[in-house]
Amino acid sequence: MKKFALGDVVNSDKGRRGVVRAAYRSKEGLQFYAVEKDGAMDYLEEDRLSPAPRVELAA
């Protein structure tokens, strides 16, 4: 089961924040995600990603 959905904001293990644009499985069965950051795409394993903290705005 996928840990992240399209449009989720995630952090990579290197501290980069981006938006999930695609999810797919490799031939070996590993879950990968295409993550967009500033117009560039990174293709990362699910284990290398964590959910980005949500920022609550004050009213």
Residue, then its C-alpha position, 0 to 999 in steps of 0.5 A: m500500500k502506498k504511503f503517500a498520495l499525489g499532491d502530498v508535500v514530503n521531505s527527502d532524507k537529504g532535507r529537500r521538500g517537494v510535492v509527490r507527482a507520481a507513484y509507481r513500483s519497480k520490477e523488484g516490487l519497491q515503491f518509488y515516487a516522483v517528487e517535484k522541487d522547483g520544477a525538477m523531478d527526483y525519483l525516490e524510494e518510499d523509505r527515503l521520504s517522510p511527510a512534511p509537517r503541516v503549517e497551521l496559519a493563525a487567523 
